[in-house]
């Protein structure tokens, strides 16, 4: 973890910093530390708010922790303006929430609503 912290701090630009944050987040998720992973993913999203890769990595890495994943994806959806540039990353977040809710019996209505919104955004 210390190596990733050094890599994050020593990054020469935002792209390198985002890459290091994503790697640290994935490592934390693999080490079963979802809160730390969520924190690194959030930092990466702040630096690169329209990055599809960051949102997709987060959705995959945090699958075993639905509450952490839900919180992260809602923060993504509420983080800024919905523009043509942000649409692909917002789409990933919507799809992730729809998939998350589809498995929960009490939340299937939410899943259908989010799937409908995602479909309308596509076309």
C-alpha positions in Angstrom: 0.0 0.0 0.0 2.9 2.4 0.7 4.1 1.9 -2.8 0.8 3.0 -4.2 0.7 6.0 -1.9 4.1 7.0 -3.1 3.0 6.5 -6.7 -0.1 8.6 -6.2 1.8 11.4 -4.5 4.6 11.3 -7.1 2.4 11.3 -10.2 3.3 14.0 -12.6 -0.2 14.6 -13.9 -3.8 13.8 -13.2 -3.9 10.9 -15.7 -1.0 9.2 -13.8 -2.6 9.9 -10.5 -6.0 8.5 -11.6 -4.2 5.3 -12.8 -2.4 5.0 -9.4 -5.7 5.6 -7.5 -7.5 2.9 -9.6 -4.7 0.4 -9.0 -4.7 1.2 -5.2 -8.5 0.8 -5.1 -8.4 -2.6 -6.9 -5.7 -3.8 -4.5 -7.7 -2.7 -1.5 -10.8 -4.5 -2.9 -8.8 -7.6 -3.5 -7.5 -7.4 0.1 -11.1 -7.2 1.3 -10.9 -3.5 2.4 -14.0 -2.0 0.8 -13.9 1.3 2.6 -10.4 2.1 1.5 -11.2 0.9 -2.0 -14.2 3.2 -2.1 -12.1 6.1 -0.9 -9.5 5.6 -3.6 -12.2 5.2 -6.3 -13.9 8.5 -5.1 -10.6 10.3 -5.4 -10.1 9.0 -8.9 -13.6 10.1 -9.8 -13.0 13.6 -8.6 -9.9 13.9 -10.7 -11.4 12.3 -13.8 -15.2 12.8 -13.4 -16.1 11.5 -16.9 -13.9 8.4 -16.8 -15.8 5.3 -17.8 -12.9 3.1 -16.7 -13.0 4.4 -13.1 -16.7 3.8 -12.7 -16.5 0.4 -14.4 -13.6 -0.7 -12.3 -15.4 0.5 -9.1 -18.6 -1.4 -10.1 -16.6 -4.6 -10.7 -14.3 -4.3 -7.7 -17.0 -3.4 -5.1 -19.6 -6.1 -6.2 -19.0 -8.1 -3.1 -19.9 -5.1 -0.9 -23.3 -3.8 -2.2 -23.7 -1.0 0.3 -20.3 0.5 -0.6 -21.0 0.1 -4.3 -24.5 1.6 -3.9 -23.1 4.7 -2.0 -20.3 5.1 -4.6 -22.6 4.9 -7.6 -25.1 7.3 -6.1 -22.3 9.8 -5.4 -21.2 9.5 -9.0 -24.8 10.2 -10.2 -25.1 13.2 -8.0 -21.6 14.6 -8.6 -22.2 17.0 -11.4 -23.9 18.1 -14.5 -25.2 15.5 -16.8 -23.7 16.4 -20.2 -22.8 14.7 -23.4 -19.3 14.3 -22.1 -20.4 12.7 -18.8 -23.1 10.5 -20.3 -21.0 7.4 -20.7 -19.8 7.3 -17.1 -23.3 8.2 -15.8 -24.6 5.3 -18.0 -22.2 2.9 -16.3 -23.3 4.1 -12.9 -27.0 3.7 -13.8 -26.4 0.2 -15.2 -24.5 -0.7 -12.0 -27.2 0.4 -9.7 -29.9 -1.3 -11.8 -27.9 -4.6 -11.6 -27.4 -4.1 -7.9 -31.0 -3.6 -7.2 -32.2 -6.3 -9.5 -30.9 -9.0 -7.1 -32.7 -7.5 -4.0 -36.3 -8.5 -3.7 -37.3 -5.2 -2.0 -35.5 -3.1 -4.6 -36.7 -4.5 -7.9 -38.9 -1.5 -8.5 -35.8 0.7 -8.2 -34.0 -1.6 -10.6 -36.8 -1.3 -13.2 -36.9 2.5 -12.9 -33.1 2.8 -13.2 -33.1 0.4 -16.2 -35.8 2.5 -17.8 -33.8 5.7 -17.3 -30.6 4.1 -18.6 -32.5 2.9 -21.7 -33.9 6.3 -22.3 -30.4 7.8 -22.0 -29.1 5.4 -24.6 -31.4 6.5 -27.3 
